[in-house]
Amino acid sequence: MSKTFFKASNLSLGYSNQIVLKDLKFELNHDQNYQIVGKNGAGKSTLLNYISFNFDGTDFNSKVARKDVLINQISSTKTLLSDLTLLENINYFSTNSDLTEENKVKVLQKYLPSNYLNEKIKNFSNGMIRRAELSIIEIKNPIVFCIDEPLNFLDYEGVKLFEELIRYRSINQNCNILSSQEYVDIDDFNYEVINLDEY
């Protein structure tokens, strides 16, 4: 069975009448890792949003074949609900997880101390929010995980937690797609590069 879940033979995207990405040709497999790199304005976030079904721009008659696989994304903007507590967010965003709430909390405690469970997200720093988002990815364990500027807001310990998550997912042959201006260097992380500066 083919492991390809996304194949573009002619992908052109933009906003209104302005084209940001033109004539991209590539394919993605659900057991491989990828890094989308490019300078500011190259279309990295646009492409990541399109892959993740979060694109709200213009598709210029692109030729794309997709398979229905679970894709979760952490974007460069906050995705959690600010008026809910951390635990409420965890439960809200992981309703389809097979884990019990107790096991969800065990995963979460790797990323944040348990005394924050009942604290509202609006009181969290950007780094704490990013850690909470990573814990949700580990809990949901999607086939494909997309993340924009993955090291943003993370301190040294947070970066190590992110790298551990990526390694764990890679060992289990789940796809990770990282989008950044520069390559993200993770030990034992093999990936293919989609360099938007070449288009």
N, C-alpha and C positions, 0 to 999 in steps of 0.2 A: 504494500500500500504506500502511496506517495506521502512523504512527510512535508510536502510543500503546502503551506496554508495561504500564501499570498504570492501572486505572480503578476508583475506589471510588464507589459510589452510596450506600453506607450502611456506613461502617467504624466499628466500636466495639470497643475493645481495653481490656484491663486485666489484673489479676493476682488470681487466685482469684475472689472475687465482687465485687471493687472495680473499677469502670469508670474508666479514665483518659482515654480518648478516646471520644467518642460522636457518632455520625451524621455522620462526615466525608464530604464529597463533593468529589472532585478527580480529576484525571487527570494522568499523567506521560508525556511524549514523550521518546524516546531521543536526540533531537537538540536538546534544550533544557536550560537550567540552572534550578535551583530553590534557594531558601533556606527552610528550615523555622525559624521563629522563635517564641519564646514564653518566658514567665518560667519560673523553676524549678518543676518539677512539672507543667508543662503537657502533657508527653507527647512531647517532641521525640525523645528517645532511643528511646522505645517505637515511635514511628512509623517512625523510621529503621531500627530492627531488623526491623520487619515488612516494610518494602519490600525489605530485604536478605536475607530468609529466615533471620534470626537471632533471631526473636521466640520467647520461651519462656513467654509468658503465656497469657491466655484471649482467644479470639476470640468475641465475642458475636453469633453469626449474621450476620457481616458479608457484604455483597454486594460482591465484588471480582472483577474480571477481570484476568488476568495473561497476559503473553506470556513465553516462555522466552528471556531475554536474559542475557548474562553480567553479573552484578552483584558488585562487590567493595566491602567496607566497611572503613574504619578507625574503630574505636569509641573511646570515651573511655578504655578500659582497654587495656593492652598486648596485642598479638596475636602477637608473635614468641615463639619457643621459647627460653627462657633458657639452656638447657644446650647449645644448638647455636651454632656460630660464625655470624658475619654472613653469610659466603658460603654456609654450609649452609642458613641460613634463606632466603636469596635463591633458591637452587636448589629448596628444598623447596616454597616458596610460588609458584614460577613454572614448575612442571613442564610446563604446557601452552603456555608461550611459544614462539614461533618463533625467538627469539634464541638464539644460541650463548652458552656461558658467558662467552666473551671479550667479547661485546657487552653481556651483562648487567653485567659488571664495569665497562664503560665508562659505562653509565647510572648505576650506583651511585656512581662516582667524582665525579659532579656533586653528590652529596648528602653523601658522607663520604670522608675520605682512605683510600687503598688500604691503608695500614698497619693498618687495623682489620678487614680481611677475615677474618683467622683468629682474631679476638678473640671470646670468648663474649659473647652478648647480656647475660648477667647482670651483666657489668661495664660496661654502657653506661648513660649518663644517659638520662632521659626524652626529652630533646631529640634525642639520637642515635638512639634507637629510633624516634621519630616520623619523622625523616629517612629511616631505613631503610625504614619502612613506605611512605613516599611513593615511594621508588625502586622498590619492588615494584609499586606501581600503575602507574608509567610503563612498567615492563617488561611487565606483563601486559596493559595497555591495555584494560581492560574497557569494554563498551558503556556501563555505568552505574557511577559511582563515588560512594559515599556516605561522608561523613565527619562525625563528631560533634565539635563544638567544635574546628574545624580549626586555630585558631591556638594551641591549648594546647601548651606546652613548646617552642615555636619562638622562636628569637632573630630579630633583624632579618634576617639572611641567610637563615635558614630560612623566614621568611615570604615573602621574595622568591622562593625556590625553589618554594614552594607555589603562589604566584601564577602563576609561569611555567608550572607543570604544568597548572593550571586553564585558563590562556589557550590553551595548546597543545591541550588536549583539546577546548576550545570551538571552536577553529578547525577541528578535524577532526570537528565535530558529534557529539561524544560527550557524554553527559549527566553533569552533576555536581550532586549534591545535598548542600548544606551545611546543617548543623543547629547553631544557636547562639542564645544569648539575644538578641544584637544582630546587625544586618546586617553581613556581612563585605564591606567595600568594596574591590573589585579593579577597577582601570582596565580598560575595554573588556570588562567581564564583565556580560552581560545575563542577567537571571534573572526568574523568576516567584516570588512570595512565597506561602508557606503559613503564615499567621499563626494559631497555635494559641490565642492569647489571644482570638480572635474566636469560638471554639467553646465 
